[in-house]
Amino acid sequence: MPDHPILVVGGGLAGLMVALKLAPRRVRLLSQAPLGAAAASAWAQGGVAAALGVGDSPEQHAADTVAAGAGLVNPAVALAVAREGPARIRELLDLGVPFDRDATGAFRLSLEAAHGQPRVARVKGDLAGRAIMDILVAAVRAAPHVEVVENVALNSLLQAADGRVAGVVCDQAGRHSLFHGSDTVLATGGLGGLYRVTTNPGIAVGTALAAAYRVGATLRDLEFVQFHPTALDIGRVPAPLATEALRGHGAVLVNADGRAFMSAYHPAGDLAPRDVVARALQLEIGAGRGAALDARGAVGAAFPNEFPTVFAACMEAGIDPRLRPIPVAPAAHYHMGGIVTDAAGRTDVPGLWALGECASTGLHGANRLASNSLLEAVVFAHRAALALCADTDAGSGMAASQRLRAATPVPLLDASTLAMLRGAMGEDASLVRNAVGLQELLSRVQSWVTPLGEPNPLLVARLLVSAALARQESRGSHFREDFPLTQVVACSTLQRLPH
Ligand code: SIN
């Protein structure tokens, strides 16, 4: 046992970063897809938020993060992360990430919604995620301490007799494979794949949450799902984004008749908080007025250079954004809830760590501030690597853990039930919720469980919907039309396996 490698499950930004930083410890990195191929991190267009601009400060960044999180951000976490941000960005620069700079070497920073100032470090306009991931994938492949195992999907966790997590069970080409680890780091991303319309890879169905819950880890605030207001409404699955930085540049949301509508919903207009903009779009679309993003005036001819990813997706769909507004609609984008961790990514189950979107660190609260996710991934990967490398009693801790509990693989969800689940989640656990719809959804989700067991996506959906039912208020991304007000005191929903 003591000579088992550290297992890292997930090939997105947090997984790659922690794997690299764990040198010289041996790491086995398990990825469901070929590295870089289906990681939401690679699709991040905006960039990494950090207080890098003249006149900005970590204190202001933290204050914007706390305000966006609607009462559920831990202010100490927000401030510590904001203070660490610039150092982590410089590290990415040293690794070769070509952040956009001006002639003086200063960062070119984008403005995104609910940020008090331009604060998002970008790469070639909207290519930050792709550029960072390409560099990290190459570095991980070249790192002698990392063994990469691709096309293996997390199924469940292995536990030692004393409860310590001792590895994982994976689904691999129709069979179960066991991987043992001295410690296990979950970094599998979010759960947008539980929704029919999403910007996430379809494999992102929250499996880490289910696996962690089954071994007794505490989950927090699962009801908070952020919908990105401006996914391209062009029938593609997953839906490509039209980055919020476009609105930061001055692009405007308009109806089919060309009328700008956001100022009717919020004083901050097109740069109102994401949940407000997403609900406004849903209302406009639902009322038959349509919604599109007009970047002709603000970006115009500069589109191919300034936003090459969005430009390519539009052109592929036959829409030239220099000549006409881009059809957009909200899509499930980011999950604020997750596995509770401490400031270094440790969960409350020995041997188990969680990083990135599957973790709940206290940074995002009820609504994530744009581009704080890549920041969180690199900050917590750095801290987890330091803590794991400093963990001198990892070996002795394993001695008592030699005996393993029997592995209990979870049945897979068949494709047709997953499709029904996605449709149902999009109907009743979406931007606007109510008790009747949530209760009905919960019953449907439970009815799909067979005597073989509860597949991971159904467990995650059940927990999410239960948390949404329990939160009888509206807060951040969670809007209950039957409880439209926000309670004075903000409380988290915590969920743990009943004993
Ligand atoms: C965007 O560029 O609009 C997405 C950034 C994010 O979700 O943080």
Residues whose N, C-alpha, C, O or C-beta is under 5 A from the ligand:
A	BS01	SIN	Q45 G46 A242 T243 E244 A245 A370 S371 N372
